[in-house]
Amino acid sequence: MPLNRREFTKQSAVAGAGLALTGAVGALATAPEALASDEPESYGAGHGHGRTLGYGPLVADPDGMLALPEGFSYRVVTHSGVTRLESGEFTPSNHDGTAAFAGPRGTTYLVNNHELKGPRSKWEHPVPLTEGLVYDPAAAGGCTVVEVHRDGTVAEWVGVAGTSTNCAGGRTAWGTWLTGEETEDLAGKNGMTKDHGYVFEVDPYDRRANLAPKPIKAFGRYAHEAVVVDPKHGHAYLTEDASGPNGLLFRWVPPQGFEHGRGKLRALADDAGVLQAFKCIDSSGRFVDDLSRATRIGTVYGVDWVDVPDRDARTTPVRKQFTDGQVTRARKLEGMWWADGGAYVVSSYAREESPGAAHDGQVWFYDPKRRTLTLKVLLGVNATPEQDGAFDGPDNITVSPYGGLVIAEDGEGVQHLFGATDSGRTYPIARNDLNDSEFTGVVFSPDGETLFANIQTPGIMVAITGPWRRQPRR
């Protein structure tokens, strides 16, 4: 049912009043340790915290890879062209989205995307074409599964191969990984022999479950980024990173009686359920054409969902199947994370090509119960990205067990992992001292002791440990 103005006004008032209660973030200023208010950096007895924000300044790495705060350390888990799979082949390159799963006897399984677009001949280290795990033998991308033991030893094998441009993705409540192809290539384009632009499911626990990979066509064919699944209602939410026109946020509604679980998605009919794109309205009942229109933290939009005419996009890309006024768009819809009963959604940046105000990053929170979208994070334009000391271009995100968000930066210039508290204070966690490649795949181990992240190029997964502590909410 469409959201009427009276219902939305009531719900947006509730959502706005509850901003500080969601357990994630509020306003985010561009500069580290900056604030939307004039509160001091440290909190004493008067504030009831007695803690200092963050972990202190970053210390340059003598090995030239990863600058970290004093007391923290890292180790390399996988390194493209250096470490090897169980098969003896090199770890593939271009690490991207990653999820962590608890394994037996304290091990951690990590499913790691490899964002490799186009034919295999283009890449020095594509994902190996492991027998039985190949979708399209012409494509270079896919996922690997990395098994990290408590003693630091590592094993790695292929989860799916022959896919293209595996970018973000998402972890499911039943313990699998959904990997999305950020491409719209049909068979015959860029050397592909099959259609691409789908989501695939990878099981880190059962290798046999990954045999004969099958795309989840019910989720649609477009430039996929992230995906999360509402564990209560079964809806899947998916982001699209595309332009000309800007991409969309999608919702997949399962068919009547469908129950999620291992192997259930690949058994779906191609047209199962309903795929929908979002449409936002403001508190006055006016249509919002693009999320870049929001310029204030705490902006709340009501959300309606509009059915997609042709989810497999046989003749027209999905985002072009809607006319102006039918759906809301956003520039570079990227990472998502399910927490606090809803989905945190990243719009990485908006510049002159967007109809609203320029920004260097937004994080929104979609509340499915209230059907509202609330702006939690807003980064101003970073005027000097080549200088260390500011953040821009959020991409992959995770909700931290120590409070707030941890965000992987995919911006201009210096690249960071950084944290954001509930009230919007930001602080650095790591800096890429190796090159200007983006950070990707940020995720905590199941026990919360290790933060895993990737330097996308050439493809390096690191494990960061140190004196993690609860961050102040203000």
Sequence and secondary structure as in RCSB ss.txt:
>XXXX:A:sequence
MPLNRREFTKQSAVAGAGLALTGAVGALATAPEALASDEPESYGAGHGHGRTLGYGPLVADPDGMLALPEGFSYR
VVTHSGVTRLESGEFTPSNHDGTAAFAGPRGTTYLVNNHELKGPRSKWEHPVPLTEGLVYDPAAAGGCTVVEVHR
DGTVAEWVGVAGTSTNCAGGRTAWGTWLTGEETEDLAGKNGMTKDHGYVFEVDPYDRRANLAPKPIKAFGRYAHE
AVVVDPKHGHAYLTEDASGPNGLLFRWVPPQGFEHGRGKLRALADDAGVLQAFKCIDSSGRFVDDLSRATRIGTV
YGVDWVDVPDRDARTTPVRKQFTDGQVTRARKLEGMWWADGGAYVVSSYAREESPGAAHDGQVWFYDPKRRTLTL
KVLLGVNATPEQDGAFDGPDNITVSPYGGLVIAEDGEGVQHLFGATDSGRTYPIARNDLNDSEFTGVVFSPDGET
LFANIQTPGIMVAITGPWRRQPRR
>XXXX:A:secstr
    HHHHHHHHHHHHHTGGGSSS     SSTT  SS   SB  TTTT   BSSS  EE  TTSSEEEETT EEE
EEEETTTSB TTS B  S EEEEEEEE GGG EEEEEEE   SBGGG SS     TT BS TTB EEEEEEEE T
TS EEEEEEEEEE  B   EE TTS EEEEBB    TTSTT SS    EEEE SS GGGGSS    GGG SSBEE
EEEE TTT  EEEEE  TTTTB EEEEE  TT    TTTGGGS TT SEEEEEEEE TTS EE BGGG  STT E
EEEEEEE S TT SSS GGGGS TTTS BBTTEEEEEEETTEEEEEE  B TTSSS  BS EEEEEETTTTEEEE
EEE    S TTSSS    EEEEEE TTSSEEEEE  SSS EEEEE TTS EEEEEEE S S  EEEEEE TTSS 
EEEEETTTTEEEEEES        
